[in-house]
Amino acid sequence: MAISYDLATDNYIGSYNFQVAIDGITDINSEFVTVSGVKSNTEELEFMHGNDPYVRKSAGRLSYEPVTMERVYKGVDDFYRWRLQVEAGNIERKDVTIRMMNAGFQVIRQMTLAGAWPVKWEMPDMDATSSRPAMERITLSVDRVRESAP
């Protein structure tokens, strides 16, 4: 009797195929290599009813963690200029859309980071012994995350 194994590799979605778009920003180096930290958290509230000896739990406020994006450095663009505006005290919130795609480049999931603004920017690390490209890191503060149809 022959044993059959399904070794197909097209049954999963890879984490390597995605796009990033930012409302109102057109002059942008879009060579992002990582997006991480898209996470939601709900506060856990503890309470008791009268003489009930058990602590009960309920959902509290919803919050989102900062999102970190890393990309190949190619010089100053509108994304970095957005960060410079924040440094000057002008916080302009924008929607940032992340599109996950399958191997055929079809969008399968789309997440919008609503009310985002660059809270942190990191210059690429310099290393004369490395052949890696210069990578800059940007951290966004996010008001909320919405999933929308692709």
N, C-alpha and C positions, 0 to 999 in steps of 0.2 A: 504494500500500500504506500502510495506516494503522499508525502506531507507537503501541503501547499502553504507558502508564506506570502502574505501581502507586503511586499517591500517597497511599495510605491512611495515616493517622497513628495508627491503633489497633493497629499491629503492634509497638509498643515499650512499655516500662514507664517511666513518668515518675518522676522523683526527687522529685516534689512531694507524693506521696500516701502518707503513713506515719503510724503511731501509735507512741507511747512509753508503756509501762506499767512501774511499779516495784513489786515485791513488797512488801506491807505498807504502802504509801503510798496513801492514798485522797484526802486533801485536797491535791490537786495541780492547778496550772495546767498543763494539757497542751498549751498552744499553742506547741509546739516548731516552729521554722521551719527549723532545720538540725541534722543529726547528721553528724559527720564523724570520720574517723580510725579506723574499724573495720578494723584491719589486723593480720595475723599475720606474724611473722618467725621464721625458723629460722636458728639459728647455723650457720655454715659452718666445719666443722673440717677443718684440713689435716693430712695425715700422709704418711709414706713407709714403704714396705716394704723393709727391708734395704738393699741396694745399688741399688734402683730409683731412677733419676735423676728420675722424675716425681713431682710432688706430687699426691697424691690428695685427694679431698674427700669428706666425709661430713656427714650431717645431725647437728646438735647439739640444744641445748635450744630449745624453742618459747616465744615470748613474744608479748604483745599490746601494742600502743601505746595510750596514753591516748585516750579518746573525748571529743570536745568536742560539747556540745549548746547550742544557742542558742534562747531562747524570749522571747516578749513578756512584759515584766514586768507583773505584776498584784498585787504585794504579797507578803507573807510567807505561805508555805504549808509543808506537811510536807516538801517537797523541800529547801527552804532550812533548815528545822529539822534535817534530817538532816546538812546541812553544819555547822551550829552544834555538833552533837554531836561531829563530827570535830574541830572547833577546840578543843573541851573535852577532847580526848584519848580519846573513846569511838568507835572505828572499828567501825561496824556494816556488814558487807558484805551487799549485797542483789543479787538478780537483776534486771536491767533488760532488758525485751523490746522489740525494735524490729520492727514489722510493716510490710513493704512491701506496698502494695495497688495493684491495677490501677485503671483508670478506673471500673470498676463497684464499687469499694470491696471487692473480694474479696481476702483475704490471699493473696499469692503466694509470699512468703518471710518467714520469721520467724527472727530472730537473737536469742539471749539472751546478754547480757553477764553472765557468772557472776562472783560475788564482787566486784561493783563497789562503789566508794565515792567520794564527791566529794572529790577531791584539790585542787580549785581552784574558786573562785567569783569572778566578776567582776561588779561593779556596772554597770548600764547607763551608757553614755557620755551625758553631758549636753551638748546643743548647742542653744542658743536660736535658731539660724538654721535648724534642721531641722524638718521635719514628720513625720519617721520616728517610729514608736513606740519606747519605751524597750525595749532588748533586753538581757537578762542572759545571761551565758555561764557554763556549768558544765563542768568537766573531770572525767571519771571515770577512776580507776585500775581496770583490769580484770584479773582472774586468767586468764580464758579466755573464748572465744566458742564458743557451740554453735549449730548450725543445727537447728531443730526443725520438724516438720511444721506447716503452718498450721491 
